[in-house]
Amino acid sequence: MRTCPKCGNILIPKRTKKGIVFYCKKCDKNYSFEDDIKITTKVKKESEEAILITKKESEKNLPKTKVICPKCGNEEAYYYVQQTRSADEPPTVFYICTKCNYSWRGYE
């Protein structure tokens, strides 16, 4: 970390046509970039957790409940709960019919 020799403000690296220099926002002045200093950036990718149900085999692990399927009228379905809106709102219940494999949302 480098500071401005005039005001003591922290210098930030800035890309110019001539290369990378240190820049003071307060003094609006560029300082030369020394060869022994290397700038590296670390990018941290946040993992996104999602439930993806695509195969019939994975549905065997889901719990069952008694609910009427709007497509075929079957009275049993697999279900899972997922937070689809903000945290202060209730989660959404997703149902998958055990007979016709139709899926729908439950707003309760």
Buried (B, 14 or more C-beta within 10 A) or exposed (E): EBEBEEEEEEBEEBEEEEEEBBBBEEBEBBBEBEEEEEEEEEEEEEEEEEEEBEEEEEBEEBEEEEBEBEEEEBEBBBBBEEEEEEEEEEEBBBBBBBEEBBBBEEEE
